[in-house]
Amino acid sequence: MSAVLDVDERWQIVDRERESLAELLDGLSPDEWETPTRCGDWRVRDVAAHLTMAARFRYRDGVREMVRARGDWNRMIHDSAVREARLPVTEIVGNLRSTIGSRSLAPTTTPREPLLDILVHGQDIALALGRVRPMPPRAARDAADRVWTMRFPPRPWPLPRTRLVATDIEWTRGEGDEVHGPIGGLLLLLTGRPEAAREWFARPATAPGE
């Protein structure tokens, strides 16, 4: 199988990930929706709301949010998610389900960003709740490559000064001391989540592949 996902396969995985995350969210208690994640001050509901927005908001919505944030990209992402999270949780889940099958993209992004977002933020939610959420290795490798090559939108996380070696799929990047782990854990490390990555590295080894 190719090391690079084609566009149709990438979107198919995004749809499956959106559906499975919506099912997880559907079963949460009110307290679980308010659970803090490791993404700064974001709660589970803030992360979930963020995942509904890129496929639903039009260009003018993005411009309005950027004006509100005074041109600060990270502030725009944070503040727009927090505002969207004020919706009832049933509406947040419904909005996430409404994105299944959508191929809409946020301005300046490519079809690789929705996959990166749903994989990583799905883990933010699952880990905050103490749940195990599998990550398809080929999808995680595609997302890891995207982070590694990202120039715009600007990557907010510095790349590790190490050589990353996946143990469940063929993938190696970087130079220096080697860090070995499943590709899902390496993706979390690449996106500035070292504690979450360590949890992945501590899991029992699985067979390579999907």
C-alpha positions in Angstrom: 0.0 0.0 0.0 1.2 3.5 -0.7 2.8 5.5 2.1 0.8 8.5 1.0 -3.0 8.7 1.3 -4.9 9.8 -1.8 -7.5 12.5 -1.4 -10.5 10.2 -1.4 -9.0 7.9 1.1 -8.1 10.8 3.3 -11.6 12.1 3.3 -13.1 8.6 4.0 -10.9 8.4 7.1 -12.0 11.9 8.2 -15.6 10.8 7.9 -15.1 7.7 9.9 -13.2 9.6 12.6 -16.0 12.2 12.8 -18.6 9.6 13.1 -16.8 7.7 15.9 -16.1 10.8 17.8 -19.7 11.9 17.6 -20.7 8.6 19.0 -18.3 9.0 21.9 -19.6 12.5 22.6 -23.2 11.3 22.5 -22.6 9.2 25.5 -20.9 11.8 27.7 -22.4 13.1 31.0 -22.7 16.8 31.7 -19.6 16.7 34.0 -17.6 15.0 31.2 -18.4 17.7 28.8 -16.8 20.2 31.2 -13.7 18.1 31.7 -10.5 20.1 31.2 -8.2 18.9 28.5 -4.4 19.5 28.2 -5.0 22.1 25.5 -4.6 25.2 27.8 -8.0 26.2 29.2 -10.0 24.2 26.6 -12.6 21.9 28.0 -13.9 18.8 26.2 -16.8 20.9 24.9 -14.5 23.6 23.5 -12.4 21.0 21.6 -15.5 19.4 20.3 -17.0 22.7 19.2 -13.7 23.6 17.4 -13.9 20.4 15.3 -17.3 21.4 13.9 -16.3 24.8 12.6 -13.9 24.5 9.6 -16.3 22.6 7.5 -19.3 24.8 8.4 -18.0 28.3 8.5 -17.8 30.3 5.3 -15.0 32.6 4.3 -16.8 35.7 5.6 -17.2 33.9 9.0 -13.4 33.4 9.1 -12.8 37.1 8.3 -15.2 38.2 11.0 -13.5 36.0 13.6 -10.0 37.2 12.5 -11.1 40.8 12.9 -12.4 40.0 16.4 -9.1 38.5 17.3 -7.2 41.6 15.9 -5.3 39.4 13.4 -4.0 36.9 16.0 -4.4 33.5 14.4 -4.2 31.5 17.6 -6.5 33.8 19.5 -9.0 33.6 16.7 -9.0 29.8 16.9 -9.3 29.8 20.7 -12.0 32.5 21.0 -14.2 31.2 18.1 -14.2 27.7 19.6 -15.1 29.0 23.1 -18.0 31.0 21.6 -19.2 28.0 19.6 -19.0 25.8 22.8 -21.8 27.9 24.4 -24.2 25.9 22.2 -26.2 23.0 23.8 -24.1 19.8 23.7 -26.8 18.1 21.5 -26.3 20.9 19.0 -22.5 20.5 19.1 -22.8 16.8 18.4 -25.3 17.5 15.6 -23.0 20.0 14.1 -20.2 17.5 14.1 -22.4 14.9 12.4 -23.4 17.5 9.8 -19.7 17.7 8.7 -19.6 14.0 7.8 -19.4 13.8 4.0 -18.4 17.5 3.8 -15.3 18.4 1.8 -15.4 22.0 2.8 -12.1 23.5 4.0 -11.2 26.5 6.2 -9.4 29.3 4.3 -5.6 28.6 3.6 -5.9 24.9 4.5 -5.6 21.7 2.4 -7.5 18.4 2.7 -4.7 17.2 5.1 -5.7 19.6 7.9 -9.1 18.1 8.6 -7.4 14.7 9.1 -4.7 16.2 11.4 -7.4 18.0 13.4 -9.7 15.1 13.9 -6.9 12.7 14.9 -5.2 15.0 17.3 -8.2 16.7 18.9 -10.0 13.3 19.1 -7.1 12.2 21.3 -7.3 15.4 23.3 -10.9 14.6 24.2 -10.3 10.8 24.7 -7.3 11.3 26.9 -9.0 13.9 29.1 -11.8 11.4 29.7 -9.5 8.4 30.3 -10.7 6.7 27.1 -8.6 4.8 24.6 -9.3 6.0 21.1 -7.4 4.0 18.4 -5.6 5.9 15.7 -5.2 4.3 12.2 -1.4 4.1 11.6 -1.5 5.2 8.0 -3.7 8.1 8.8 -1.4 9.1 11.7 1.6 8.9 9.4 -0.1 11.2 6.8 -0.9 13.7 9.6 2.7 13.4 11.0 4.1 14.2 7.6 1.8 17.2 7.3 3.1 18.6 10.7 6.7 17.9 9.7 6.3 19.9 6.4 3.9 22.6 7.7 4.7 26.2 6.8 1.3 27.8 6.5 -0.9 27.9 8.5 2.0 28.5 10.9 3.0 25.5 13.0 2.7 26.6 16.6 4.9 23.8 17.9 8.7 23.5 17.5 9.8 20.2 15.9 11.6 17.9 18.3 15.4 17.9 17.9 15.5 14.1 17.8 15.2 11.3 15.3 11.6 10.0 15.5 11.2 6.3 14.6 7.7 4.7 14.4 7.4 1.2 15.7 4.1 0.2 14.1 4.6 1.5 10.6 7.5 2.6 8.4 8.2 6.2 9.2 11.3 8.1 10.3 12.1 11.8 10.5 14.7 14.1 12.1 18.2 13.8 13.4 19.7 13.3 16.9 18.9 10.9 19.7 16.3 8.4 18.6 12.8 8.4 20.1 10.8 5.2 19.3 7.1 4.8 19.6 3.8 4.1 17.8 3.1 6.7 15.1 0.1 7.9 17.0 2.3 8.8 19.9 4.8 10.5 17.6 2.1 12.6 16.1 1.1 13.8 19.5 4.7 14.6 20.3 5.0 16.5 17.0 1.9 18.6 17.9 3.3 19.7 21.3 1.7 17.1 23.5 4.6 15.3 25.2 2.6 14.0 28.2 -0.1 12.5 25.9 2.7 11.0 23.7 4.2 9.3 26.8 0.9 7.7 27.5 0.9 6.3 24.0 4.4 5.0 24.3 3.5 3.1 27.5 0.7 1.2 25.8 1.2 -2.5 24.8 2.8 -2.9 21.4 0.5 -3.8 18.5 1.2 -5.4 15.2 2.4 -3.0 12.4 -0.1 -1.7 9.9 -3.7 -0.8 10.2 
